[in-house]
């Protein structure tokens, strides 16, 4: 059952083999043995992908429930509910994870020597139940679900620039000043020709900008801003340290779009293992402190 579920999750036999640390031949044989035992085909194979049959889809649902029950029994037997130990799987966005989750996770592991962590960094929303993730950092409004959420901060898109750029080209005081400035655009968030701002009333305003540089990562946009190339607009958590130490100045605060929540989420069904409860309790306050420091930074200029 574990091999079958890993094949479906990975999309191929070779991916399942890597995930389970099994040779490809072993994965193929186990799937064949399972289908022979059930006397039915679970997957149809083509040159490009694997597709679940109707029987395979029903069997996969049952497998996941059974495997979860087995894991629950093993956690109880091993003392996972009585002691902080074992492996914990945590997921987070790539940049947020690198900047904020990694330092918090390192401190947590130092405090709990019997815990190991698998930190999965990626910019897609994982399914905690199906992918066996204990906790995840999620940015944005959360849909209703059987997950529990603990908010650890608020995230905004902010405009910022280096002191050297502002000294050379002046400080924008209003959105109407932006077209006259050099800009650096991260095209994952904005178009190169216009930035969109939303007021507290939800009304949106499109402001034309001149992008001297358009980049494909937030890190590149921030680095170009450090070098004085222009104004950039990124997510607040990406520049916490730079705002604190003065490498960047936060601008046009009164025109920032409404914040969205950043939350730690974890499954809400069943008993929570001690390792997960310990991590949530440990990480929540520290992440709030790290994210809150961005808003305690004193920008040199505010537009009114």
N, C-alpha and C positions, 0 to 999 in steps of 0.2 A: 504493500500500500504506500509506503514512504517513497519508494522508487517511482511508482506510477504518478504520485502527486508531484514529485520533483520534475519528472518529464514534462508534465503539463505546465508547471510554473515556469520552467526554463525554456519551453518551446522546442526542445530537441533532446535526443538521448545524450548527446555529448555534453550539453549544458547540465543535465542531471548528473552525469558522471563527475563533472568538475565540482558541483555543489556537494555531492555525497562522497567525493574522493574515491570513486569506483572506476575501474576500467570500462570503456565503452562496451566491450563484449559482455561484461557482467550485467550492465544495465539492460542491454538488449535481451539477454537470456532470461533475466528476471521478469521483464515485461511479457516475453513469450510464454514463460511458465505460468504467469498469472492469467493470461488470456486462455491458455489451455485448461487451467483449473476451472475457470468460469465458463468455459465452452462458448465464448463470445468474443467479438472484436471490440476492444476499448478505444483504439485509435486507428484512424486511417492515415496512411503515409503517402505523401507525394514527394516530388523532388525538392520542394521548397518549404513545406511545413507539415506539421502534424495537426490533425483535426479530431476532436472528440466525436465518437459516435453517440447516439442517444443513450445507449447502455452505458457508455463510458462517462457521460455527463452525470447520470444518476449515481453511478458507482463512485465517482469522484466526491460528490457531496457526502455520501456515507463514509468514505475513507477519511475525509477531513474531520468529521465528528468523532469517529473512532480513534484516530490518531491524537486528537486533542484530549480525549478521555484518558488515553494511555499516558500522555505527557503529564496530565493532571495527577494521575496516580503515582507516577514516578517522582514528581515534585513533592508530593505529600510524603512519600516513603523516604525520600532523601533529606527531609527536614527543611524544604524550601520555604515553608510557612512559619518555621520556628527560628530560623537563623539566616542571616544575610550572607548567602553564598551561592555559587553557581554562575552560569553565563547569562548576561543580560544583553538583549539586542535593542539598540536605539537607532532611530532614523532621524535625519535632519536634512534641510537644504544644504547644498554644497558650501556656499560662502558663509552662511550662518553657522554651519557646523564647524568649519575651520576656525572662524573667529571666536565663537562663543561656546559651542558645545564641547570642543576638544579640551579647553582649559578646565571647564567644570568637570568633565568626565575624568580627566587626569587626577584632579583633587579627590573625586569620589573613590576612584580605585586605590588611591593612596590610603584613604580612610578605611577601606574595606578590602583587606588583602585576600579574602577568599572569594572575591567576585572577579570574573573576567568579563570584558565587554566586546561586543561586535558592533562597531559604529558604522552604520550604512549611510553614506552621504550621496544624495541624489535629488534632483529637482522635480521629481514626480511624487504624487501622494501615494504612499504605500497602503495596502490593505493590511491592517495590523493582524487581523485574525488569520487570514489566508496565508500571510507571509511570515507568521510567527514572530512578530515584532512586539516587544514588551512595552515600548514607549516611543513617541515620536514628537518632534517639534513641528507644528503646523502654523503657517502664516496665512491669515485671512479669516473671513467669517466661516464658522463651522456649521455644516448641516446637522439637522437632528439625526442622532444615531445612538447606538448602544455604547458609544465611547464616552469616557469621562474626560473633561477638559479643565485644566488649571491655567488661567491666563498668567503669563509671565512678563507681558509688556505690550507696547503698542508700536507699530511700525508706520513710518511716513515716508513719502518721497520728499526729499529735501534738496534745495539748490545750495551749492557751496562753491567756494573758490579759495585759492591760496592768498595769503596777505600780499605776496609779491604781485600777483595779478591785479588785485584791487588797488594797490598803490600806483600801478602803472596805468590802468584803464578806468579807474573809478568804481564806485559801488552802486549797483542798481537799487533804486529806492521803490520801484513799482514795476509791475509786469510790463508796462509800456516801455520800460527801459531795456528789456531783454533783446529786441532786434538789433540794437546798436552794439551788443557785446559779442565777443567770441565765445562759442559754446563747444562742449565735448558731449556727444550723445552716445549713450549706451542703447543700441537699437533693440535690446531685449525689453526695454521699458518704454522707449519713446521713438517717434519718427524723427528723422534727421532734420526735417524742415519745420517742425512745429512741436511745442510742448503743450500738453493739455492739463489745465488746472481745474479743480472742482472746489467750489465754496461750501460752506457749512449748509447752505440751502440746497445743495445737490446740483446747482447749475454749473455747467462746464464752460470753460473759456479756452479757446485755442490761441496760442501766442506763437507767432512766427519767430524762428531763431535762425542764426547763421552757424551751422556746425562746421567749425574748422577741422574737427576730427570726429568720425563715427567709428565706434569700436564694438566688438562682439562680447566683451565681458565687462562686468562692473569693475574688476580690479584694474583693467587697463584705463578705464575712464578716470578712476581715482588717481592713478599714477600720473596721468597726463595733467590732472588738476594740480597735483603737488608741484609739477614742473612749471606751473604758471601759464599753461596754454589757454585756459579759459574757464568759464563756469561749467559745472556739470550738475546733473540731477540724478541722484541714486537713492537707495533705501537707507534710512537712518542708521540701522544696525551695522551697515558696512563701513561707516566712518566715525564710529564712537571714539576710538583712540585718537584719530586725527583732529577731531573737534576739541577733545580735551587738551591735547598738547599744543594746539594752535597752528598746526600745519594747514588746516582748513578753517574757514569761517562760514557759518551758516547764515544764509541770506533769505530775504523775502518770507520770513516766518509767518506773517499774517496772511499770506496767500497760499499756504500749504494745503493740500487736499486732506480731508479727514483721515485720521489714523485707522489702521486695521489691526486686529488683535494678533499677538503671537502667543500660542498656547502649547503646553505640554499635554498630550493626549495619551490615554491608555485604556485598555478594555475595561468595561464596567460590569461584566458578567462574571460571576464566580468569585472565589477568594483571590485576593491579590498577593502574589508571592512577596516575601519579605524583601528580596533584592529589588523588586520594582517599586514597592512602597518606599524603601530607603532612598532609591535614586530620585523619585519624584520629590520627596521631602528635602533632599539635599540640593537638588538642582534648581527647584523653583525660585527660592530666595536669591540664589546667586545669579541666575539669569535675570531676575528683576533688577538686581543691582547693576549688572552690566548694561542692560538696555536703558535703564533710567539715567545712567550717567550722560547719555547723549543729550538729554533735555535739561540737565544741570549745567551743561557747557554754556558759557556766556558768549554769544555771538557779538561781533563788533558792531553790527548794524542790524536794525530792524526796520522794515518798511511799514508804514501806517496806512 
